[in-house]
């Protein structure tokens, strides 16, 4: 979960820099791509953690 939060923070920082600084629009695009990657990672992590092995008695 820490990795997800780091990715989201990086995406926000890159997005803000890309939106504010003139000529660095590519940073905004990279920030959006990192954010989408973080969401994909979260979905895969939740999906994988939901499959717990059931022990039979």
Secondary structure as GFF3:
##gff-version 3
##sequence-region A 1 57
A	DSSP	alpha_helix	2	20	.	.	.	ID=ss1
A	DSSP	alpha_helix	25	49	.	.	.	ID=ss2
###
